[in-house]
Amino acid sequence: MAHALRRNLSFSVTLAALFCGAPVGAQPASIEANPVAEPAAAPTPPPVEAQKPEVVAAPSQAPAHASGAATVAGSWEPTGGAIFSLFNILQNAPFLGSYRGLGIAGQYHLDPKSAVRLGVAFVRSSNPAVVRKNTTTEGGDEVVSYQVTAAGPTSAFATVLAADYLMRLSTSSLSPYFGGGLTFGYSQSKTQYTDDLSVPQQVTSVDNGNKTSGFAIAGIGGVEWRLHERFSVFAEYNLSINLVQWNSDHQDTTVEDSSSGTPGSSHTRSESETTRFFNVNLGLAQGGQLGLIVHL
């Protein structure tokens, strides 16, 4: 029976070998259970440094002004300009003149809604006395006479300094404004000459003079139109008040006469001084109430 069991077992092994593809008689390989390999851990990525966002400065953009186009609202950049008065070309040959009698005047914008004006005038003139020779012929005789005359002051000097501050009510190209100003003025005139020809044996010396100085304030109201980036026109009215004004005047005449054989002389002098306060001028500050500013 044991033999039968061994034969059956051998037959079973043979069948297993045939089905499994192993050669007959080969010893069955010992099968060891290999442990299931755990998946390898993924490598830890290196730490990522936080990158700061790159800040790109936007290019500054200047206000776009089309060449030759009128300045748009809000474009009163700080800029300076020269000021002139405008006149009616049908009544005055030169339509441009000095602003308020100032030889040089300018305006500068501190910001889009404020501006200052500065002006200065300087005048000096000379007009010496005129010696006129008159010749009269009667028969064969010729009579010569002279006449010395002074047509007004023989010399004059004047200067004016003015400063205004203006506030614009809006930044649009057409804007009303108001402000105030301070003005200082000084002037003097002299009439000086010597006449030793008009009257024989007589010498006349004339020395007349006048001096005026003072301060004035003004209230200003008007409208300015920036019609071009280089030009603007305005119309305004001034109410001026002379705070104080000093005036002095003298007239001095000396006559030396030797026609009687005995030299003699006479001297005449008159003088005056006045001080005035708070003189109000309601007249227009400039002819035509119009002005032109050429922006530089």
C-alpha positions in Angstrom: 0.0 0.0 0.0 2.9 2.3 0.8 4.2 1.4 -2.6 0.9 2.4 -4.2 0.9 5.7 -2.4 4.5 6.5 -3.6 3.4 5.7 -7.2 0.4 7.9 -7.0 2.5 10.8 -5.5 5.0 10.4 -8.2 2.2 10.5 -10.8 0.9 13.7 -9.2 4.2 15.4 -9.3 4.7 14.5 -12.9 1.3 16.0 -13.8 2.2 19.1 -12.0 5.5 19.4 -13.7 3.8 19.0 -17.1 1.3 21.6 -16.4 3.9 24.0 -15.0 6.5 23.5 -17.7 9.1 22.1 -15.4 11.2 19.1 -16.5 10.2 15.8 -15.1 12.2 14.8 -12.1 13.2 18.4 -11.2 12.8 19.3 -7.7 10.2 21.8 -6.9 11.7 25.1 -6.1 11.0 26.4 -2.7 8.8 29.4 -3.0 9.5 32.2 -0.6 7.1 35.0 -0.2 8.8 38.2 -1.0 7.5 41.1 0.9 5.8 43.8 -1.2 8.2 46.7 -1.7 6.8 50.0 -0.4 6.9 52.7 -3.0 9.9 55.0 -2.5 9.1 58.3 -0.9 9.1 61.2 -3.4 12.2 63.4 -2.9 11.4 66.6 -1.0 11.5 69.5 -3.5 13.9 72.3 -2.5 12.2 75.3 -0.8 11.0 77.9 -3.2 12.1 81.4 -2.4 9.3 83.9 -2.4 9.9 86.3 -5.2 9.0 89.9 -4.7 6.9 91.3 -7.4 8.9 93.5 -9.8 7.6 97.0 -9.7 7.9 98.8 -13.0 7.7 102.5 -12.8 5.2 103.8 -15.2 6.7 106.4 -17.5 5.6 109.9 -16.6 3.2 111.2 -19.1 3.2 114.9 -19.9 -0.1 116.5 -20.6 -0.8 115.9 -24.3 -1.1 119.2 -26.0 -1.7 119.1 -29.7 0.5 121.6 -31.4 -1.4 124.8 -32.1 -4.5 123.5 -30.2 -6.1 125.4 -27.3 -5.1 124.3 -23.9 -7.7 122.1 -22.3 -9.1 122.3 -18.8 -6.7 121.7 -15.9 -3.6 122.5 -17.9 -2.4 125.7 -16.3 1.1 124.4 -15.6 3.5 126.8 -13.8 4.7 129.0 -16.6 5.8 132.5 -17.2 4.9 135.1 -19.8 5.1 138.7 -20.8 2.1 141.0 -20.5 0.9 143.6 -23.0 -2.1 145.9 -23.3 -4.4 145.4 -26.3 -5.9 148.5 -28.0 -8.6 149.0 -30.6 -6.7 148.7 -33.8 -9.4 150.9 -35.5 -8.6 153.8 -33.0 -4.9 153.2 -32.3 -2.2 152.4 -34.8 -0.2 150.2 -32.5 -2.6 147.6 -31.0 0.0 146.5 -28.5 1.3 148.7 -25.6 2.8 148.5 -22.2 0.6 147.0 -19.5 -0.6 149.7 -17.1 2.2 152.0 -18.3 4.9 149.5 -17.1 7.9 149.2 -19.4 8.3 145.5 -18.5 5.6 143.3 -17.1 5.3 139.6 -16.6 3.0 136.9 -15.1 4.1 133.6 -13.5 1.7 130.8 -12.4 2.6 129.5 -9.0 0.1 126.6 -9.5 -3.0 126.0 -11.7 -5.1 128.4 -9.6 -2.7 131.2 -8.6 -0.3 133.6 -10.3 1.8 136.7 -9.6 2.5 139.7 -11.8 5.5 141.9 -11.6 6.2 145.0 -13.5 8.7 147.9 -13.6 8.8 151.1 -15.5 11.8 153.4 -15.9 11.6 156.7 -17.8 14.1 159.4 -18.3 13.9 162.4 -20.7 15.9 165.4 -21.5 14.5 168.5 -23.2 16.9 171.5 -22.9 15.9 175.1 -23.3 15.9 176.4 -26.8 17.8 179.5 -27.9 16.0 181.2 -30.8 17.8 183.9 -32.9 15.6 186.5 -34.5 17.0 188.8 -37.2 15.2 192.0 -38.4 16.4 194.2 -41.3 15.1 197.7 -41.6 16.7 199.6 -44.5 20.3 199.0 -44.2 20.2 198.2 -40.5 20.1 194.7 -39.2 18.8 194.0 -35.7 19.5 190.7 -34.0 17.6 189.5 -30.9 17.5 186.3 -29.0 14.9 184.4 -27.1 15.4 181.6 -24.7 12.4 179.3 -24.0 11.8 176.0 -22.2 8.9 174.0 -23.4 8.2 172.2 -20.2 10.7 170.5 -17.9 14.2 170.3 -19.2 14.7 166.9 -17.5 12.4 164.2 -16.0 12.8 160.9 -14.3 10.2 158.4 -13.1 10.0 154.8 -11.9 7.2 152.5 -11.0 7.3 149.1 -9.2 4.2 146.9 -9.2 3.3 143.5 -7.8 0.0 141.7 -8.0 -1.3 138.4 -6.7 -4.2 136.7 -8.6 -6.5 133.8 -7.7 -8.1 131.8 -10.5 -11.6 130.5 -9.7 -11.2 127.3 -11.9 -8.6 125.5 -13.9 -10.5 125.5 -17.1 -9.1 127.3 -20.1 -11.6 130.2 -19.6 -11.6 131.3 -16.0 -12.5 134.4 -14.0 -10.0 135.6 -11.4 -9.6 138.2 -8.7 -6.7 139.6 -6.7 -4.9 142.6 -5.3 -1.7 144.5 -5.9 0.7 147.0 -4.5 2.4 149.8 -6.4 5.2 152.2 -5.6 5.9 155.2 -7.7 8.5 158.0 -7.8 8.9 160.9 -10.2 10.7 164.1 -10.4 11.0 166.9 -13.0 13.3 169.9 -13.3 13.3 173.1 -15.4 16.8 174.6 -15.3 18.3 177.1 -17.7 20.2 180.4 -17.9 19.1 183.2 -20.2 21.8 185.9 -20.9 20.7 186.8 -24.4 17.0 187.8 -24.3 17.6 191.1 -22.5 20.8 193.0 -23.0 22.9 193.3 -19.8 20.6 191.0 -17.9 21.0 187.4 -16.9 18.1 185.3 -15.8 18.5 181.9 -14.1 15.6 179.5 -13.6 15.6 176.5 -11.3 12.2 174.9 -10.9 11.6 171.4 -9.6 8.8 168.9 -8.6 9.0 165.6 -6.8 6.2 163.1 -6.2 6.2 159.6 -4.5 3.6 157.3 -3.0 2.1 153.9 -2.5 -1.1 152.6 -3.9 -3.2 149.4 -3.6 -5.6 147.9 -6.1 -8.4 145.4 -6.3 -8.4 143.4 -9.5 -11.1 141.4 -11.2 -11.2 139.9 -14.6 -11.5 136.9 -17.0 -8.6 135.2 -18.7 -8.8 132.8 -21.7 -6.0 130.4 -22.4 -6.8 130.2 -26.1 -3.4 128.6 -27.0 -0.5 127.0 -25.1 1.5 130.1 -25.9 -1.1 132.8 -25.8 -3.9 134.0 -23.5 -6.0 137.1 -23.5 -7.7 138.8 -20.6 -10.1 141.6 -19.7 -10.0 143.1 -16.3 -11.0 146.1 -14.1 -8.9 147.8 -11.4 -10.2 149.7 -8.4 -7.1 151.6 -7.2 -6.6 153.5 -4.0 -3.6 155.8 -3.4 -2.7 155.0 0.2 -0.4 158.0 0.6 1.2 160.5 -1.8 3.9 163.0 -1.1 4.5 166.0 -3.4 7.0 168.9 -3.1 7.4 171.8 -5.5 9.7 174.8 -5.8 10.3 177.6 -8.2 13.5 179.6 -8.0 14.3 182.6 -10.3 17.3 184.9 -10.0 17.8 188.0 -12.2 21.0 189.9 -12.4 20.8 193.4 -14.1 23.7 195.7 -14.9 21.9 197.9 -17.4 21.9 200.9 -15.0 25.6 200.8 -14.6 25.3 199.5 -11.1 25.0 195.7 -10.9 21.9 194.5 -9.0 20.1 191.2 -8.5 16.8 189.9 -7.4 15.9 186.4 -6.2 12.4 184.9 -6.0 11.6 181.5 -4.5 8.3 179.8 -3.8 7.8 176.3 -2.6 5.1 173.9 -1.3 4.7 170.5 0.2 1.5 168.4 0.3 0.6 164.9 1.6 -2.6 163.1 0.4 -4.2 160.0 1.8 -6.7 157.5 0.4 -7.4 158.9 -3.0 -9.8 156.5 -4.9 -9.7 156.1 -8.6 -12.7 154.3 -10.2 -11.4 154.7 -13.7 -10.2 151.8 -15.9 -6.7 150.7 -15.1 -5.7 150.3 -18.8 -7.0 151.4 -22.1 -9.5 149.1 -23.7 -9.6 146.7 -20.6 -7.9 144.1 -22.7 -4.5 142.4 -22.4 -2.3 139.7 -24.0 0.0 137.3 -22.3 2.7 135.6 -24.4 3.7 132.4 -22.4 7.4 131.5 -22.6 
